[in-house]
């Protein structure tokens, strides 16, 4: 597989801009630790609350068969 070919790795390629827009570049971070600390809450939002068009407006957790923890 060649990198940057969405037809071979579409989900990961689509996630990268979402991650950049929603977390990495959403606000200026003056400290790397502040940016790192902001990642987990964003991933929680993305996986548990953010509606996804491909899932009919449901978050990814709705597709999970196992409870968290």
PDB file of N, CA, C and O in Angstrom:
ATOM      1  N   UNK A   1       0.829  -1.188   0.000  1.00  0.00           N
ATOM      2  CA  UNK A   1       0.000   0.000   0.000  1.00  0.00           C
ATOM      3  C   UNK A   1       0.871   1.248   0.000  1.00  0.00           C
ATOM      4  O   UNK A   1       1.864   1.326   0.723  1.00  0.00           O
ATOM      5  N   UNK A   2       0.496   2.202  -0.802  1.00  0.00           N
ATOM      6  CA  UNK A   2       1.214   3.470  -0.848  1.00  0.00           C
ATOM      7  C   UNK A   2       0.494   4.471   0.053  1.00  0.00           C
ATOM      8  O   UNK A   2      -0.736   4.516   0.067  1.00  0.00           O
ATOM      9  N   UNK A   3       1.251   5.277   0.808  1.00  0.00           N
ATOM     10  CA  UNK A   3       0.608   6.293   1.639  1.00  0.00           C
ATOM     11  C   UNK A   3      -0.047   7.372   0.783  1.00  0.00           C
ATOM     12  O   UNK A   3       0.355   7.612  -0.356  1.00  0.00           O
ATOM     13  N   UNK A   4      -1.042   8.003   1.340  1.00  0.00           N
ATOM     14  CA  UNK A   4      -1.755   9.118   0.717  1.00  0.00           C
ATOM     15  C   UNK A   4      -2.586   8.715  -0.498  1.00  0.00           C
ATOM     16  O   UNK A   4      -2.810   9.530  -1.393  1.00  0.00           O
ATOM     17  N   UNK A   5      -3.032   7.491  -0.534  1.00  0.00           N
ATOM     18  CA  UNK A   5      -3.931   7.030  -1.581  1.00  0.00           C
ATOM     19  C   UNK A   5      -5.248   6.648  -0.923  1.00  0.00           C
ATOM     20  O   UNK A   5      -5.388   5.529  -0.429  1.00  0.00           O
ATOM     21  N   UNK A   6      -6.230   7.572  -0.909  1.00  0.00           N
ATOM     22  CA  UNK A   6      -7.464   7.317  -0.167  1.00  0.00           C
ATOM     23  C   UNK A   6      -8.188   6.054  -0.577  1.00  0.00           C
ATOM     24  O   UNK A   6      -8.850   5.443   0.261  1.00  0.00           O
ATOM     25  N   UNK A   7      -8.094   5.637  -1.819  1.00  0.00           N
ATOM     26  CA  UNK A   7      -8.810   4.433  -2.236  1.00  0.00           C
ATOM     27  C   UNK A   7      -8.213   3.175  -1.617  1.00  0.00           C
ATOM     28  O   UNK A   7      -8.837   2.114  -1.658  1.00  0.00           O
ATOM     29  N   UNK A   8      -7.015   3.274  -1.044  1.00  0.00           N
ATOM     30  CA  UNK A   8      -6.403   2.141  -0.358  1.00  0.00           C
ATOM     31  C   UNK A   8      -6.532   2.245   1.160  1.00  0.00           C
ATOM     32  O   UNK A   8      -6.515   1.231   1.858  1.00  0.00           O
ATOM     33  N   UNK A   9      -6.659   3.456   1.662  1.00  0.00           N
ATOM     34  CA  UNK A   9      -6.668   3.670   3.099  1.00  0.00           C
ATOM     35  C   UNK A   9      -7.600   4.835   3.431  1.00  0.00           C
ATOM     36  O   UNK A   9      -7.214   5.760   4.145  1.00  0.00           O
ATOM     37  N   UNK A  10      -8.804   4.786   2.919  1.00  0.00           N
ATOM     38  CA  UNK A  10      -9.730   5.908   2.973  1.00  0.00           C
ATOM     39  C   UNK A  10     -10.105   6.370   4.364  1.00  0.00           C
ATOM     40  O   UNK A  10     -10.168   7.575   4.608  1.00  0.00           O
ATOM     41  N   UNK A  11     -10.356   5.457   5.282  1.00  0.00           N
ATOM     42  CA  UNK A  11     -10.790   5.868   6.616  1.00  0.00           C
ATOM     43  C   UNK A  11      -9.696   6.651   7.335  1.00  0.00           C
ATOM     44  O   UNK A  11      -9.973   7.682   7.948  1.00  0.00           O
ATOM     45  N   UNK A  12      -8.478   6.179   7.264  1.00  0.00           N
ATOM     46  CA  UNK A  12      -7.369   6.887   7.918  1.00  0.00           C
ATOM     47  C   UNK A  12      -7.095   8.212   7.229  1.00  0.00           C
ATOM     48  O   UNK A  12      -6.828   9.213   7.895  1.00  0.00           O
ATOM     49  N   UNK A  13      -7.158   8.232   5.904  1.00  0.00           N
ATOM     50  CA  UNK A  13      -6.909   9.467   5.172  1.00  0.00           C
ATOM     51  C   UNK A  13      -7.981  10.505   5.469  1.00  0.00           C
ATOM     52  O   UNK A  13      -7.680  11.698   5.521  1.00  0.00           O
ATOM     53  N   UNK A  14      -9.216  10.081   5.665  1.00  0.00           N
ATOM     54  CA  UNK A  14     -10.293  11.015   5.988  1.00  0.00           C
ATOM     55  C   UNK A  14     -10.188  11.492   7.440  1.00  0.00           C
ATOM     56  O   UNK A  14     -10.535  12.633   7.745  1.00  0.00           O
ATOM     57  N   UNK A  15      -9.717  10.633   8.321  1.00  0.00           N
ATOM     58  CA  UNK A  15      -9.599  11.004   9.729  1.00  0.00           C
ATOM     59  C   UNK A  15      -8.540  12.079   9.942  1.00  0.00           C
ATOM     60  O   UNK A  15      -8.704  12.931  10.816  1.00  0.00           O
ATOM     61  N   UNK A  16      -7.466  12.062   9.172  1.00  0.00           N
ATOM     62  CA  UNK A  16      -6.374  13.012   9.372  1.00  0.00           C
ATOM     63  C   UNK A  16      -6.830  14.471   9.306  1.00  0.00           C
ATOM     64  O   UNK A  16      -6.506  15.224  10.224  1.00  0.00           O
ATOM     65  N   UNK A  17      -7.562  14.919   8.276  1.00  0.00           N
ATOM     66  CA  UNK A  17      -8.021  16.313   8.279  1.00  0.00           C
ATOM     67  C   UNK A  17      -9.012  16.607   9.407  1.00  0.00           C
ATOM     68  O   UNK A  17      -9.025  17.713   9.947  1.00  0.00           O
ATOM     69  N   UNK A  18      -9.836  15.624   9.762  1.00  0.00           N
ATOM     70  CA  UNK A  18     -10.773  15.812  10.873  1.00  0.00           C
ATOM     71  C   UNK A  18     -10.010  16.040  12.165  1.00  0.00           C
ATOM     72  O   UNK A  18     -10.373  16.912  12.955  1.00  0.00           O
ATOM     73  N   UNK A  19      -8.970  15.274  12.385  1.00  0.00           N
ATOM     74  CA  UNK A  19      -8.134  15.423  13.575  1.00  0.00           C
ATOM     75  C   UNK A  19      -7.442  16.787  13.582  1.00  0.00           C
ATOM     76  O   UNK A  19      -7.379  17.451  14.617  1.00  0.00           O
ATOM     77  N   UNK A  20      -6.933  17.193  12.442  1.00  0.00           N
ATOM     78  CA  UNK A  20      -6.249  18.484  12.355  1.00  0.00           C
ATOM     79  C   UNK A  20      -7.201  19.637  12.627  1.00  0.00           C
ATOM     80  O   UNK A  20      -6.880  20.551  13.387  1.00  0.00           O
ATOM     81  N   UNK A  21      -8.385  19.594  11.998  1.00  0.00           N
ATOM     82  CA  UNK A  21      -9.346  20.686  12.150  1.00  0.00           C
ATOM     83  C   UNK A  21      -9.979  20.706  13.537  1.00  0.00           C
ATOM     84  O   UNK A  21     -10.202  21.778  14.101  1.00  0.00           O
ATOM     85  N   UNK A  22     -10.267  19.540  14.088  1.00  0.00           N
ATOM     86  CA  UNK A  22     -10.980  19.462  15.352  1.00  0.00           C
ATOM     87  C   UNK A  22     -10.110  19.592  16.579  1.00  0.00           C
ATOM     88  O   UNK A  22     -10.579  20.002  17.641  1.00  0.00           O
ATOM     89  N   UNK A  23      -8.826  19.239  16.439  1.00  0.00           N
ATOM     90  CA  UNK A  23      -7.951  19.247  17.616  1.00  0.00           C
ATOM     91  C   UNK A  23      -6.651  20.001  17.369  1.00  0.00           C
ATOM     92  O   UNK A  23      -6.387  20.995  18.045  1.00  0.00           O
ATOM     93  N   UNK A  24      -5.852  19.564  16.440  1.00  0.00           N
ATOM     94  CA  UNK A  24      -4.487  20.073  16.308  1.00  0.00           C
ATOM     95  C   UNK A  24      -4.419  21.555  15.946  1.00  0.00           C
ATOM     96  O   UNK A  24      -3.584  22.284  16.481  1.00  0.00           O
ATOM     97  N   UNK A  25      -5.295  22.008  15.041  1.00  0.00           N
ATOM     98  CA  UNK A  25      -5.223  23.395  14.579  1.00  0.00           C
ATOM     99  C   UNK A  25      -6.425  24.223  15.007  1.00  0.00           C
ATOM    100  O   UNK A  25      -6.593  25.351  14.542  1.00  0.00           O
ATOM    101  N   UNK A  26      -7.254  23.688  15.877  1.00  0.00           N
ATOM    102  CA  UNK A  26      -8.452  24.414  16.297  1.00  0.00           C
ATOM    103  C   UNK A  26      -8.107  25.667  17.105  1.00  0.00           C
ATOM    104  O   UNK A  26      -8.812  26.673  17.030  1.00  0.00           O
ATOM    105  N   UNK A  27      -7.055  25.604  17.851  1.00  0.00           N
ATOM    106  CA  UNK A  27      -6.599  26.744  18.645  1.00  0.00           C
ATOM    107  C   UNK A  27      -5.088  26.703  18.711  1.00  0.00           C
ATOM    108  O   UNK A  27      -4.493  25.636  18.563  1.00  0.00           O
ATOM    109  N   UNK A  28      -4.455  27.841  18.930  1.00  0.00           N
ATOM    110  CA  UNK A  28      -2.994  27.823  19.083  1.00  0.00           C
ATOM    111  C   UNK A  28      -2.610  27.280  20.461  1.00  0.00           C
ATOM    112  O   UNK A  28      -3.157  27.701  21.480  1.00  0.00           O
ATOM    113  N   UNK A  29      -1.695  26.371  20.475  1.00  0.00           N
ATOM    114  CA  UNK A  29      -1.184  25.812  21.726  1.00  0.00           C
ATOM    115  C   UNK A  29       0.213  26.375  21.970  1.00  0.00           C
ATOM    116  O   UNK A  29       1.083  26.296  21.103  1.00  0.00           O
ATOM    117  N   UNK A  30       0.417  26.938  23.147  1.00  0.00           N
ATOM    118  CA  UNK A  30       1.735  27.501  23.459  1.00  0.00           C
ATOM    119  C   UNK A  30       2.663  26.468  24.073  1.00  0.00           C
ATOM    120  O   UNK A  30       3.881  26.645  24.053  1.00  0.00           O
ATOM    121  N   UNK A  31       2.105  25.387  24.620  1.00  0.00           N
ATOM    122  CA  UNK A  31       2.909  24.335  25.227  1.00  0.00           C
ATOM    123  C   UNK A  31       2.484  22.997  24.655  1.00  0.00           C
ATOM    124  O   UNK A  31       1.293  22.749  24.469  1.00  0.00           O
ATOM    125  N   UNK A  32       3.435  22.144  24.380  1.00  0.00           N
ATOM    126  CA  UNK A  32       3.137  20.823  23.843  1.00  0.00           C
ATOM    127  C   UNK A  32       2.279  20.012  24.812  1.00  0.00           C
ATOM    128  O   UNK A  32       1.396  19.272  24.378  1.00  0.00           O
ATOM    129  N   UNK A  33       2.522  20.140  26.106  1.00  0.00           N
ATOM    130  CA  UNK A  33       1.740  19.386  27.081  1.00  0.00           C
ATOM    131  C   UNK A  33       0.270  19.805  27.060  1.00  0.00           C
ATOM    132  O   UNK A  33      -0.611  18.970  27.262  1.00  0.00           O
ATOM    133  N   UNK A  34       0.001  21.066  26.823  1.00  0.00           N
ATOM    134  CA  UNK A  34      -1.379  21.538  26.711  1.00  0.00           C
ATOM    135  C   UNK A  34      -2.065  20.883  25.523  1.00  0.00           C
ATOM    136  O   UNK A  34      -3.228  20.487  25.608  1.00  0.00           O
ATOM    137  N   UNK A  35      -1.345  20.770  24.423  1.00  0.00           N
ATOM    138  CA  UNK A  35      -1.891  20.113  23.231  1.00  0.00           C
ATOM    139  C   UNK A  35      -2.144  18.637  23.500  1.00  0.00           C
ATOM    140  O   UNK A  35      -3.185  18.107  23.114  1.00  0.00           O
ATOM    141  N   UNK A  36      -1.212  17.976  24.151  1.00  0.00           N
ATOM    142  CA  UNK A  36      -1.371  16.559  24.492  1.00  0.00           C
ATOM    143  C   UNK A  36      -2.568  16.361  25.412  1.00  0.00           C
ATOM    144  O   UNK A  36      -3.344  15.421  25.239  1.00  0.00           O
ATOM    145  N   UNK A  37      -2.717  17.260  26.398  1.00  0.00           N
ATOM    146  CA  UNK A  37      -3.835  17.161  27.334  1.00  0.00           C
ATOM    147  C   UNK A  37      -5.182  17.361  26.645  1.00  0.00           C
ATOM    148  O   UNK A  37      -6.192  16.829  27.104  1.00  0.00           O
ATOM    149  N   UNK A  38      -5.209  18.114  25.559  1.00  0.00           N
ATOM    150  CA  UNK A  38      -6.456  18.376  24.838  1.00  0.00           C
ATOM    151  C   UNK A  38      -6.863  17.219  23.927  1.00  0.00           C
ATOM    152  O   UNK A  38      -8.010  17.166  23.482  1.00  0.00           O
ATOM    153  N   UNK A  39      -5.952  16.299  23.643  1.00  0.00           N
ATOM    154  CA  UNK A  39      -6.259  15.214  22.716  1.00  0.00           C
ATOM    155  C   UNK A  39      -7.292  14.237  23.268  1.00  0.00           C
ATOM    156  O   UNK A  39      -8.253  13.916  22.569  1.00  0.00           O
ATOM    157  N   UNK A  40      -7.130  13.765  24.474  1.00  0.00           N
ATOM    158  CA  UNK A  40      -8.044  12.751  25.014  1.00  0.00           C
ATOM    159  C   UNK A  40      -9.492  13.241  25.085  1.00  0.00           C
ATOM    160  O   UNK A  40     -10.392  12.503  24.685  1.00  0.00           O
ATOM    161  N   UNK A  41      -9.752  14.456  25.579  1.00  0.00           N
ATOM    162  CA  UNK A  41     -11.142  14.930  25.564  1.00  0.00           C
ATOM    163  C   UNK A  41     -11.718  15.028  24.151  1.00  0.00           C
ATOM    164  O   UNK A  41     -12.901  14.754  23.946  1.00  0.00           O
ATOM    165  N   UNK A  42     -10.890  15.418  23.173  1.00  0.00           N
ATOM    166  CA  UNK A  42     -11.373  15.501  21.795  1.00  0.00           C
ATOM    167  C   UNK A  42     -11.692  14.107  21.252  1.00  0.00           C
ATOM    168  O   UNK A  42     -12.713  13.920  20.590  1.00  0.00           O
ATOM    169  N   UNK A  43     -10.830  13.133  21.525  1.00  0.00           N
ATOM    170  CA  UNK A  43     -11.100  11.765  21.076  1.00  0.00           C
ATOM    171  C   UNK A  43     -12.362  11.217  21.730  1.00  0.00           C
ATOM    172  O   UNK A  43     -13.133  10.505  21.087  1.00  0.00           O
ATOM    173  N   UNK A  44     -12.578  11.537  22.988  1.00  0.00           N
ATOM    174  CA  UNK A  44     -13.801  11.124  23.664  1.00  0.00           C
ATOM    175  C   UNK A  44     -15.027  11.720  22.964  1.00  0.00           C
ATOM    176  O   UNK A  44     -16.007  11.019  22.713  1.00  0.00           O
ATOM    177  N   UNK A  45     -14.963  13.010  22.656  1.00  0.00           N
ATOM    178  CA  UNK A  45     -16.055  13.661  21.936  1.00  0.00           C
ATOM    179  C   UNK A  45     -16.260  13.006  20.568  1.00  0.00           C
ATOM    180  O   UNK A  45     -17.389  12.694  20.192  1.00  0.00           O
ATOM    181  N   UNK A  46     -15.175  12.801  19.831  1.00  0.00           N
ATOM    182  CA  UNK A  46     -15.248  12.228  18.483  1.00  0.00           C
ATOM    183  C   UNK A  46     -15.884  10.842  18.506  1.00  0.00           C
ATOM    184  O   UNK A  46     -16.736  10.538  17.672  1.00  0.00           O
ATOM    185  N   UNK A  47     -15.484  10.016  19.437  1.00  0.00           N
ATOM    186  CA  UNK A  47     -15.957   8.628  19.470  1.00  0.00           C
ATOM    187  C   UNK A  47     -17.309   8.444  20.152  1.00  0.00           C
ATOM    188  O   UNK A  47     -18.038   7.508  19.825  1.00  0.00           O
ATOM    189  N   UNK A  48     -17.654   9.316  21.089  1.00  0.00           N
ATOM    190  CA  UNK A  48     -18.846   9.092  21.898  1.00  0.00           C
ATOM    191  C   UNK A  48     -19.989  10.075  21.668  1.00  0.00           C
ATOM    192  O   UNK A  48     -21.126   9.789  22.043  1.00  0.00           O
ATOM    193  N   UNK A  49     -19.711  11.230  21.058  1.00  0.00           N
ATOM    194  CA  UNK A  49     -20.756  12.247  20.963  1.00  0.00           C
ATOM    195  C   UNK A  49     -20.920  12.842  19.567  1.00  0.00           C
ATOM    196  O   UNK A  49     -22.037  13.191  19.186  1.00  0.00           O
ATOM    197  N   UNK A  50     -19.862  12.965  18.808  1.00  0.00           N
ATOM    198  CA  UNK A  50     -19.916  13.622  17.503  1.00  0.00           C
ATOM    199  C   UNK A  50     -20.715  12.777  16.524  1.00  0.00           C
ATOM    200  O   UNK A  50     -20.411  11.599  16.333  1.00  0.00           O
ATOM    201  N   UNK A  51     -21.743  13.367  15.895  1.00  0.00           N
ATOM    202  CA  UNK A  51     -22.506  12.604  14.912  1.00  0.00           C
ATOM    203  C   UNK A  51     -21.686  12.372  13.634  1.00  0.00           C
ATOM    204  O   UNK A  51     -21.029  13.287  13.139  1.00  0.00           O
ATOM    205  N   UNK A  52     -21.729  11.162  13.114  1.00  0.00           N
ATOM    206  CA  UNK A  52     -20.998  10.799  11.904  1.00  0.00           C
ATOM    207  C   UNK A  52     -22.006  10.514  10.795  1.00  0.00           C
ATOM    208  O   UNK A  52     -22.937   9.727  10.967  1.00  0.00           O
ATOM    209  N   UNK A  53     -21.803  11.161   9.670  1.00  0.00           N
ATOM    210  CA  UNK A  53     -22.721  11.002   8.545  1.00  0.00           C
ATOM    211  C   UNK A  53     -22.825   9.575   8.046  1.00  0.00           C
ATOM    212  O   UNK A  53     -23.908   9.125   7.671  1.00  0.00           O
ATOM    213  N   UNK A  54     -21.722   8.867   8.037  1.00  0.00           N
ATOM    214  CA  UNK A  54     -21.739   7.490   7.528  1.00  0.00           C
ATOM    215  C   UNK A  54     -22.448   6.532   8.479  1.00  0.00           C
ATOM    216  O   UNK A  54     -22.744   5.395   8.112  1.00  0.00           O
ATOM    217  N   UNK A  55     -22.720   6.988   9.693  1.00  0.00           N
ATOM    218  CA  UNK A  55     -23.406   6.140  10.685  1.00  0.00           C
ATOM    219  C   UNK A  55     -24.812   6.652  10.955  1.00  0.00           C
ATOM    220  O   UNK A  55     -25.400   6.347  11.992  1.00  0.00           O
ATOM    221  N   UNK A  56     -25.346   7.425  10.029  1.00  0.00           N
ATOM    222  CA  UNK A  56     -26.695   7.936  10.195  1.00  0.00           C
ATOM    223  C   UNK A  56     -26.823   8.953  11.316  1.00  0.00           C
ATOM    224  O   UNK A  56     -27.867   9.034  11.964  1.00  0.00           O
ATOM    225  N   UNK A  57     -25.774   9.729  11.553  1.00  0.00           N
ATOM    226  CA  UNK A  57     -25.793  10.744  12.592  1.00  0.00           C
ATOM    227  C   UNK A  57     -25.458  10.230  13.975  1.00  0.00           C
ATOM    228  O   UNK A  57     -25.540  10.976  14.951  1.00  0.00           O
ATOM    229  N   UNK A  58     -25.085   8.971  14.072  1.00  0.00           N
ATOM    230  CA  UNK A  58     -24.721   8.388  15.367  1.00  0.00           C
ATOM    231  C   UNK A  58     -23.203   8.431  15.559  1.00  0.00           C
ATOM    232  O   UNK A  58     -22.460   8.459  14.578  1.00  0.00           O
ATOM    233  N   UNK A  59     -22.740   8.435  16.800  1.00  0.00           N
ATOM    234  CA  UNK A  59     -21.295   8.391  17.037  1.00  0.00           C
ATOM    235  C   UNK A  59     -20.756   6.971  16.862  1.00  0.00           C
ATOM    236  O   UNK A  59     -21.530   6.015  16.900  1.00  0.00           O
ATOM    237  N   UNK A  60     -19.443   6.815  16.671  1.00  0.00           N
ATOM    238  CA  UNK A  60     -18.857   5.489  16.488  1.00  0.00           C
ATOM    239  C   UNK A  60     -19.139   4.512  17.625  1.00  0.00           C
ATOM    240  O   UNK A  60     -19.237   3.308  17.389  1.00  0.00           O
ATOM    241  N   UNK A  61     -19.269   5.001  18.839  1.00  0.00           N
ATOM    242  CA  UNK A  61     -19.520   4.108  19.966  1.00  0.00           C
ATOM    243  C   UNK A  61     -20.823   3.317  19.767  1.00  0.00           C
ATOM    244  O   UNK A  61     -20.984   2.235  20.331  1.00  0.00           O
ATOM    245  N   UNK A  62     -21.728   3.845  18.984  1.00  0.00           N
ATOM    246  CA  UNK A  62     -22.992   3.149  18.736  1.00  0.00           C
ATOM    247  C   UNK A  62     -22.778   1.847  17.969  1.00  0.00           C
ATOM    248  O   UNK A  62     -23.653   0.981  17.971  1.00  0.00           O
ATOM    249  N   UNK A  63     -21.639   1.698  17.320  1.00  0.00           N
ATOM    250  CA  UNK A  63     -21.323   0.477  16.569  1.00  0.00           C
ATOM    251  C   UNK A  63     -20.549  -0.534  17.410  1.00  0.00           C
ATOM    252  O   UNK A  63     -20.283  -1.644  16.951  1.00  0.00           O
ATOM    253  N   UNK A  64     -20.194  -0.168  18.609  1.00  0.00           N
ATOM    254  CA  UNK A  64     -19.384  -1.013  19.467  1.00  0.00           C
ATOM    255  C   UNK A  64     -20.265  -2.026  20.196  1.00  0.00           C
ATOM    256  O   UNK A  64     -21.321  -1.673  20.721  1.00  0.00           O
ATOM    257  N   UNK A  65     -19.835  -3.264  20.227  1.00  0.00           N
ATOM    258  CA  UNK A  65     -20.585  -4.328  20.887  1.00  0.00           C
ATOM    259  C   UNK A  65     -20.242  -4.475  22.349  1.00  0.00           C
ATOM    260  O   UNK A  65     -20.983  -5.125  23.087  1.00  0.00           O
ATOM    261  N   UNK A  66     -19.145  -3.893  22.793  1.00  0.00           N
ATOM    262  CA  UNK A  66     -18.698  -4.056  24.172  1.00  0.00           C
ATOM    263  C   UNK A  66     -18.796  -2.737  24.919  1.00  0.00           C
ATOM    264  O   UNK A  66     -18.481  -1.685  24.362  1.00  0.00           O
ATOM    265  N   UNK A  67     -19.226  -2.781  26.168  1.00  0.00           N
ATOM    266  CA  UNK A  67     -19.254  -1.541  26.955  1.00  0.00           C
ATOM    267  C   UNK A  67     -17.840  -1.028  27.226  1.00  0.00           C
ATOM    268  O   UNK A  67     -16.887  -1.806  27.277  1.00  0.00           O
ATOM    269  N   UNK A  68     -17.718   0.277  27.397  1.00  0.00           N
ATOM    270  CA  UNK A  68     -16.385   0.833  27.668  1.00  0.00           C
ATOM    271  C   UNK A  68     -15.889   0.400  29.025  1.00  0.00           C
ATOM    272  O   UNK A  68     -16.671   0.070  29.916  1.00  0.00           O
ATOM    273  N   UNK A  69     -14.576   0.407  29.170  1.00  0.00           N
ATOM    274  CA  UNK A  69     -13.967   0.032  30.436  1.00  0.00           C
ATOM    275  C   UNK A  69     -13.312  -1.274  30.317  1.00  0.00           C
ATOM    276  O   UNK A  69     -12.736  -1.767  31.288  1.00  0.00           O
TER     277      UNK A  69
END
